[in-house]
Amino acid sequence: MNESIHIHEPVEPPLRRDLDQEPLLGHVPLSREDARRSAKNIARWNSYLPAACVRTMVQMGWDYTT
């Protein structure tokens, strides 16, 4: 009988990236209406979501498409 032995070596967690230190990748709203919707959505989201979450949503363009 051939049994293989699995050795689990400790793996270091990846380095934490501090999002506050990274440049914000954003978008350009398509129109004035988009810009107003964006500002309204961001203000509302900031009232109940973590800043990193709002940042990601803005990077994905959800602020003016939602």
Buried (B, 14 or more C-beta within 10 A) or exposed (E): EEEEEEEEEEEEEEEEEEEEEEEEEEBEBEEEEBBEBBEEBBEEBEEEBEEEEBBBBBEEBBBBEE
